[in-house]
């Protein structure tokens, strides 16, 4: 599940423009923004692929109903139990 970004669309575009237009390294821009350099690389790729649609979150079509939410939670718990069983065997 993704987290909400700490940066606005405009801030991401500004960071990408520093790399593309100003010729700065992704590492220096990443240090300035306090993110990993791979984040700047990902933002750059998104922007170059589609500048108009970059960094726009698509609204969720509809919220999960109760049954879907519970089945997802069951799967998560089953995975945790499987992991713990494997750890116990070691």
Secondary structure, DSSP 4 states (H G I P E B T S, - for coil): -PPPPSS-HHHHHHHHHHHHTS---HHHHHHHHTS-HHHHHHHHHHHHH-TTTTT-PPPPSSPPPHHHHHHHHHHHHHHHHHHHHHHHH-
